[in-house]
Amino acid sequence: MIPRSIPDSTDARRNSGSVRVRILGWYVVLLGVSLVAALLLQRTFLLAQARSDAELAMDQEVGELRQLSQGVNPGTGEPFGSDVTAIFDTFFARNVPLAGEGLITFVDGEIYKTDVLGSTLANLPAVADWGMTLESERGVLDDSDLGEIRYLAVPLGSAGELNGVFVVAVLMSDRLDSVDQAIRLGAAVYGSIFFLATVLAWAAAGRILQPLRDLTEAARAITDTDFSQRIEVEGDDEIAELAVTFNAMLDRLDDAFASQRRFIDDAGHELRTPITVIRGNLEVMGDEPEDREETVKVVTDELDRMSRIVDDLLDLAKAEQPDFIQPGPIDLDEFIRELVGKATALEERPWHVERAEPGQFRADRHRLNQAMMNLARNAVEHTPGGTPVHIGGEIGGSAVALWVRDEGPGIEEQDRQRIFERFSRAESASGRTEGAGLGLAIVSAIAEAHGGTVSVDTPPQGGARFTLTIPSDGSTGT
């Protein structure tokens, strides 16, 4: 046998760890990409929301100004009309700008009034253009010091004349800083989730891969003489199915190797005697033709015996294979009469059909014929010459019974189970043991392969009756 190289436990743990690392690696990559994408989407949404809020705030200021301009001057009690200075004065007196919001007013192209932030914005180069705006204008400025500035410039006038311009601007730096702060907080939360999920995924991957490690350990523990290792099956997922399949494979291997070992042991046990006889006769063979002829006869007889033993052992080995039985329809009465006809070739003695009911059943005709002929041969070997042998069969319910009955001395109660074991011999009618003791073992194997049994009893009229009982529908029970 070529020695097999079995990886040690360190290699197994490294391979298992490698699978675990790969699983965790893919999980980490997918989770990391998902969290980063979520942060980017969140930041995009918050930035859009901040800019939208700034636009709404500017629209609100302009709306309040326009509503004021359509009202009455509190100082005169008259409508404002085209008096933009009065409108601006009243607006500034009543309005409190929001944080980060600046107001600038223009009269005749010149800056009229501003709030605190507006005075800072008034120094920007683009402000001079706002004073001459003839249509509402929205825009964005980028200043190196103030950052992003969003503005809305609205002209005020009557009769086609430009009397003034109202500008509201929003510094986005605070709002964008709030967005960045929210993103940093989200990154901290997502990072914690990422770390915790990674730890849990590592533990979960180890638990999921545990059956694979058990499978590896079981495979490593298997030797040529020990197939007892099995994997504990938990759950009903793919891993559990793999464990079930592996255990089933071990069962098949155990049966196959047990059959192989039995075949080798049986062959070694039973072939040793004829080999010894052949060697002994060849060693003492003389040069005389008579001696040679006698030796050749003995050697040929022993070789024939060895051939029969090997055939019987092969039949026993095949009986454990799933395709050993090939069921087909059999006519019972025809089958019984064929058996009696074949049995007459074993020995010249009375052979009788005890019962042959008409009817049909399903079984392997070849294997049943082999079993029944073995029983007939057993009757010949263990009864005196000229003793009648009876063969019969009947169908009852879902079973078929086939039997061979002799009128010999019978079988003792304590021997009735032992005789179906391999190499178990009983004394023949002549007082000596014959055969290899495999005939009844083959009968038992054929019965079991059909999903049936074989038994022996002593009928009221004496002798021994061997009965083969099998299902009539051809089911093998496997």
C-alpha positions in Angstrom: 0.0 0.0 0.0 1.3 3.4 -0.9 1.5 5.5 2.3 -0.9 8.5 2.3 0.3 11.9 3.3 -2.2 13.2 5.9 -1.9 16.9 6.8 -1.3 17.6 10.4 -3.6 19.6 12.6 -1.5 22.8 12.1 -2.1 22.7 8.3 -5.8 22.0 8.9 -6.1 25.0 11.2 -4.2 27.2 8.8 -6.5 26.1 5.9 -9.6 26.6 8.1 -8.3 29.9 9.2 -7.7 30.9 5.6 -11.3 30.2 4.6 -12.4 32.1 7.7 -10.2 35.0 6.8 -11.5 35.1 3.2 -15.1 35.0 4.4 -14.4 37.8 6.9 -12.5 39.7 4.3 -15.3 39.7 1.8 -17.7 40.6 4.6 -15.5 43.5 5.8 -15.1 44.8 2.2 -18.8 44.7 1.5 -19.7 46.2 4.9 -17.1 48.9 4.6 -18.1 49.9 1.1 -21.8 50.0 2.2 -21.0 52.2 5.2 -18.8 54.6 3.2 -21.5 54.8 0.5 -24.1 55.5 3.2 -21.9 58.3 4.7 -21.4 59.8 1.3 -25.1 59.7 0.5 -25.9 61.1 3.9 -23.4 64.0 3.4 -24.8 64.7 0.0 -28.4 64.8 1.4 -27.3 67.1 4.3 -25.5 69.5 2.0 -28.5 69.7 -0.3 -30.7 70.2 2.7 -28.5 73.0 4.1 -28.4 74.9 0.8 -32.2 74.4 0.4 -32.7 75.8 3.9 -30.5 78.8 3.0 -32.6 79.5 -0.1 -35.8 79.2 1.9 -34.4 81.7 4.4 -33.5 84.2 1.7 -37.0 83.8 0.1 -38.6 84.4 3.5 -36.7 87.7 4.0 -37.6 88.9 0.5 -41.2 87.9 1.1 -41.3 89.8 4.4 -39.8 92.9 2.7 -42.3 92.8 -0.2 -45.2 92.4 2.3 -43.9 95.4 4.2 -43.5 97.6 1.1 -47.2 97.2 0.4 -48.2 98.4 3.8 -48.3 101.8 5.6 -45.4 103.9 6.7 -45.7 103.9 10.6 -44.1 107.4 10.7 -46.6 109.1 8.3 -49.5 106.8 8.3 -49.4 106.8 4.5 -48.5 104.0 2.1 -44.8 103.6 1.5 -45.1 103.9 -2.3 -41.7 104.5 -3.9 -40.1 105.6 -0.6 -37.5 102.8 -0.4 -35.5 104.5 2.3 -38.6 104.4 4.6 -39.2 100.7 3.6 -35.6 99.8 4.4 -35.6 101.8 7.7 -38.8 100.1 8.9 -37.5 96.7 7.8 -34.2 97.0 9.7 -36.1 98.3 12.7 -38.4 95.3 12.8 -36.2 92.4 11.5 -33.7 90.3 13.4 -31.6 88.4 10.9 -30.8 84.7 11.5 -27.3 83.6 12.4 -25.0 83.7 9.3 -27.5 85.9 7.5 -26.4 89.3 6.1 -28.6 92.2 4.7 -27.5 95.0 2.4 -29.7 97.7 0.9 -28.9 100.0 -2.0 -30.5 103.3 -2.9 -29.6 104.9 -6.2 -26.8 102.4 -6.7 -25.1 103.2 -3.4 -25.1 101.2 -0.2 -27.8 102.6 2.1 -28.0 100.3 5.2 -26.5 97.0 6.3 -26.6 94.8 9.3 -23.5 93.6 11.1 -22.7 90.7 8.7 -23.8 92.9 5.7 -21.2 95.4 6.5 -18.6 92.7 6.2 -20.0 91.5 2.9 -20.1 95.1 1.6 -16.4 94.9 1.1 -16.6 92.1 -1.4 -15.8 93.1 -5.0 -19.1 91.7 -6.4 -21.2 93.9 -4.1 -20.9 97.0 -6.4 -22.7 95.0 -9.2 -25.6 94.2 -6.9 -26.6 97.9 -6.5 -27.4 98.0 -10.2 -29.5 94.8 -10.4 -32.6 95.3 -12.6 -33.9 91.7 -12.1 -34.0 89.3 -9.2 -30.7 87.4 -9.1 -29.6 84.4 -7.2 -26.0 83.4 -7.0 -23.1 81.8 -5.1 -19.8 83.4 -4.2 -16.7 81.7 -3.0 -14.5 83.8 -0.7 -11.2 82.6 0.6 -12.0 84.0 4.1 -15.7 83.6 4.3 -16.2 80.5 2.2 -19.3 79.8 0.3 -21.8 82.7 0.2 -25.3 82.3 -1.3 -27.2 85.5 -2.1 -30.5 86.8 -3.5 -30.7 90.4 -4.9 -34.1 91.9 -5.5 -34.7 95.3 -7.2 -37.4 97.6 -5.8 -38.9 100.4 -7.9 -42.0 101.8 -9.6 -43.0 103.1 -13.0 -40.0 101.3 -14.6 -37.5 103.1 -12.4 -35.0 101.4 -10.1 -35.3 103.0 -6.7 -33.4 100.5 -4.6 -32.0 97.0 -4.3 -32.5 94.6 -1.4 -29.8 91.9 -1.0 -29.9 89.0 1.5 -26.9 86.8 1.8 -26.2 83.6 3.8 -22.8 82.5 4.9 -22.7 78.7 4.4 -19.6 78.0 6.6 -21.6 77.4 9.8 -24.2 75.3 8.1 -21.6 73.3 6.2 -19.6 72.9 9.4 -22.8 71.5 11.0 -23.0 69.0 8.1 -19.4 68.0 8.6 -19.9 67.6 12.3 -22.9 65.3 11.7 -20.9 63.3 9.2 -18.1 62.9 11.8 -20.6 61.7 14.3 -22.1 59.4 11.8 -18.6 58.1 10.9 -17.9 57.4 14.6 -21.3 55.5 14.9 -20.7 53.6 11.7 -17.2 52.8 12.7 -18.4 51.4 16.0 -21.0 49.3 14.1 -18.3 48.2 11.7 -16.0 47.1 14.5 -18.7 45.3 16.4 -20.1 43.7 13.2 -16.6 42.5 12.3 -16.1 40.9 15.7 -19.5 39.2 15.5 -18.8 38.1 11.9 -15.5 36.6 12.9 -17.2 34.6 15.7 -20.1 33.6 13.4 -17.7 32.5 10.7 -15.9 30.3 13.2 -19.2 28.7 14.3 -20.4 28.2 10.7 -17.0 26.6 9.8 -17.0 24.3 12.9 -18.6 21.4 11.0 -15.9 21.7 8.3 -13.2 21.5 11.0 -15.1 18.5 12.5 -15.1 16.9 9.0 -11.4 17.5 8.7 -10.7 16.0 12.1 -12.9 13.0 11.3 -11.2 12.5 7.9 -7.8 12.6 9.6 -8.9 10.1 12.3 -10.0 7.6 9.7 -7.6 4.7 9.2 -7.7 1.5 7.2 -9.2 -0.3 10.2 -11.3 2.4 11.8 -14.3 4.0 10.1 -16.1 4.7 13.4 -15.7 8.5 13.2 -19.0 10.4 12.6 -19.8 14.1 12.5 -22.6 15.5 14.7 -25.3 17.0 12.5 -27.0 20.2 13.6 -29.5 22.2 11.6 -30.7 21.6 8.1 -28.6 23.9 6.0 -25.9 23.1 3.4 -23.3 22.5 6.0 -25.6 20.0 7.8 -26.3 18.3 4.5 -22.5 18.0 3.9 -22.1 16.4 7.3 -25.0 13.9 6.5 -23.4 13.1 3.2 -20.0 12.6 4.7 -21.4 10.3 7.4 -23.3 8.3 4.7 -20.0 8.0 2.8 -18.3 6.7 5.9 -21.1 4.2 6.3 -20.6 3.0 2.8 -16.8 2.9 3.2 -17.2 1.0 6.5 -19.4 -1.6 4.8 -17.1 -1.8 1.8 -13.9 -2.2 3.8 -15.6 -4.6 6.2 -16.7 -6.7 3.2 -13.2 -6.5 1.8 -11.7 -7.6 5.1 -14.1 -10.4 5.4 -13.3 -11.6 1.9 -9.6 -11.5 2.6 -10.0 -13.2 6.0 -12.3 -15.8 4.6 -10.1 -16.5 1.5 -7.0 -16.7 3.7 -8.8 -19.0 6.1 -10.4 -21.3 3.6 -7.7 -21.4 0.9 -4.9 -22.3 3.2 -6.0 -26.0 3.5 -6.2 -26.8 -0.3 -2.9 -24.9 -0.9 -1.3 -27.0 1.9 -2.7 -30.2 0.3 -1.5 -29.2 -3.1 2.0 -28.3 -1.8 2.3 -31.5 0.2 1.3 -33.7 -2.7 3.6 -32.0 -5.1 6.5 -32.3 -2.7 6.0 -36.1 -2.3 5.1 -36.8 -5.9 7.2 -39.6 -7.3 8.5 -40.1 -10.8 6.2 -43.1 -11.6 3.3 -42.4 -13.9 0.9 -43.8 -11.4 2.1 -41.3 -8.7 1.9 -38.4 -11.1 -1.6 -39.4 -12.2 -2.7 -39.7 -8.6 -1.1 -36.3 -7.7 -2.6 -34.5 -10.6 -6.0 -35.9 -9.7 -5.7 -34.7 -6.1 -4.3 -31.3 -7.2 -7.1 -30.9 -9.7 -9.7 -31.7 -7.1 -8.3 -29.2 -4.7 -8.0 -26.5 -7.4 -11.7 -27.1 -8.2 -12.5 -26.8 -4.5 -10.5 -23.5 -4.4 -12.4 -22.2 -7.4 -15.8 -23.1 -5.7 -14.7 -21.3 -2.5 -13.6 -18.2 -4.4 -16.9 -18.2 -6.3 -18.8 -18.5 -3.1 -16.8 -15.7 -1.4 -17.4 -13.5 -4.4 -21.1 -14.2 -4.2 -21.1 -13.2 -0.5 -19.2 -10.0 -1.3 -21.6 -9.1 -4.1 -24.6 -9.7 -1.8 -23.7 -6.4 0.0 -23.8 -4.4 -3.2 -27.0 -2.4 -4.0 -27.3 -4.0 -7.5 -27.0 -7.5 -6.3 -30.7 -8.1 -6.7 -32.5 -7.6 -10.0 -36.2 -8.3 -9.4 -38.4 -9.6 -12.2 -41.7 -11.5 -12.5 -41.6 -15.2 -11.6 -44.4 -17.8 -12.0 -44.3 -19.8 -8.7 -45.5 -23.2 -10.0 -43.2 -23.1 -13.0 -40.2 -22.0 -10.8 -40.8 -24.9 -8.3 -41.0 -27.5 -11.1 -37.8 -26.2 -12.7 -36.0 -26.5 -9.4 -37.0 -30.1 -9.0 -35.8 -30.8 -12.5 -32.4 -29.2 -11.8 -32.1 -30.9 -8.5 -32.2 -34.4 -10.1 -28.7 -33.7 -11.5 -27.3 -33.4 -7.9 -28.0 -37.0 -7.0 -30.2 -39.9 -8.1 -32.9 -40.0 -5.4 -36.6 -39.2 -5.1 -37.3 -35.5 -5.7 -40.9 -34.4 -5.1 -42.9 -31.3 -5.6 -44.5 -30.8 -2.2 -46.5 -27.7 -3.3 -46.5 -25.4 -6.3 -49.3 -22.9 -6.1 -50.2 -21.0 -9.3 -49.4 -17.3 -8.9 -46.8 -14.7 -9.7 -44.3 -12.8 -7.6 -41.3 -10.5 -8.1 -37.8 -11.5 -7.2 -34.4 -12.1 -8.7 -34.9 -15.5 -10.5 -31.1 -16.2 -10.8 -30.4 -15.6 -7.1 -33.4 -17.5 -5.9 -32.4 -20.4 -8.0 -28.9 -20.3 -6.5 -30.3 -20.2 -3.0 -32.7 -23.1 -3.5 -30.1 -25.2 -5.2 -27.8 -24.6 -2.3 -30.5 -25.8 0.0 -31.1 -28.9 -2.2 -27.3 -29.6 -2.2 -27.3 -29.2 1.6 -30.1 -31.8 1.8 -28.2 -34.3 -0.3 -25.0 -33.9 1.8 -26.8 -34.4 5.1 -29.2 -37.2 4.4 -28.5 -40.8 3.5 -28.6 -41.7 -0.2 -32.0 -42.5 -1.6 -33.8 -40.4 1.1 -36.6 -38.3 -0.5 -36.3 -34.5 -0.7 -39.3 -32.3 -1.1 -39.4 -28.8 -2.7 -42.4 -26.4 -2.4 -43.6 -22.9 -2.5 -46.7 -20.8 -1.7 -47.8 -17.2 -1.8 -49.5 -15.9 1.3 -50.5 -12.2 1.6 -47.5 -10.0 0.8 -44.9 -12.8 1.2 -43.6 -15.8 -0.7 -42.4 -18.9 1.1 -40.0 -21.3 -0.7 -38.7 -24.4 1.1 -36.7 -27.6 0.8 -37.6 -30.4 3.2 -35.7 -33.6 3.8 -36.3 -36.8 5.8 -33.0 -36.9 7.4 -31.9 -36.8 11.1 -32.8 -33.1 11.4 -30.9 -30.3 13.1 -30.4 -29.7 16.8 -32.0 -26.7 18.3 -28.7 -25.1 19.3 -27.3 -25.4 15.8 -30.2 -23.8 13.9 -28.8 -20.3 13.9 -25.1 -21.2 13.7 -25.4 -23.2 10.5 -26.1 -19.9 8.5 -22.8 -18.4 9.6 -19.8 -18.5 7.3 -17.7 -21.7 7.5 -20.1 -23.3 9.8 -20.2 -27.0 9.0 -22.4 -29.8 10.2 -21.7 -33.5 9.9 -22.9 -35.1 6.7 -24.8 -38.3 6.5 -21.6 -40.1 5.8 -20.1 -38.9 9.1 -17.6 -36.4 7.6 -17.7 -32.7 6.9 -17.9 -31.5 3.3 -17.7 -28.2 1.5 -16.4 -24.9 2.8 -19.4 -24.1 5.0 -20.5 -21.2 2.7 -23.6 -22.6 1.1 -26.1 -21.7 3.8 -24.4 -18.3 4.4 -25.0 -17.5 0.7 -28.7 -18.5 1.1 -29.0 -16.2 4.1 -27.3 -13.4 2.2 -29.7 -13.8 -0.8 -32.7 -13.8 1.6 -31.6 -10.6 3.3 -30.8 -9.0 -0.1 -34.5 -9.7 -1.0 -35.6 -8.1 2.3 -36.5 -11.5 3.7 -35.3 -14.3 6.0 -34.2 -17.9 6.0 -35.0 -20.3 8.8 -34.9 -24.0 9.6 -37.3 -26.1 11.7 -38.4 -29.7 12.2 -41.8 -30.5 10.7 -44.1 -33.0 12.4 -43.1 -35.7 9.9 -39.4 -35.3 11.0 -36.3 -34.3 9.1 -35.4 -30.6 8.5 -37.2 -27.9 6.5 -35.3 -24.8 5.3 -37.7 -22.0 4.4 -36.9 -18.9 2.5 -39.5 -16.1 3.0 -39.3 -12.9 0.9 -41.7 -10.1 0.0 -43.9 -10.9 -3.0 -43.7 -7.4 -4.6 -39.9 -7.5 -5.1 -39.2 -4.8 -2.5 -35.7 -5.4 -1.0 -36.2 -3.3 2.2 -33.1 -1.1 1.4 
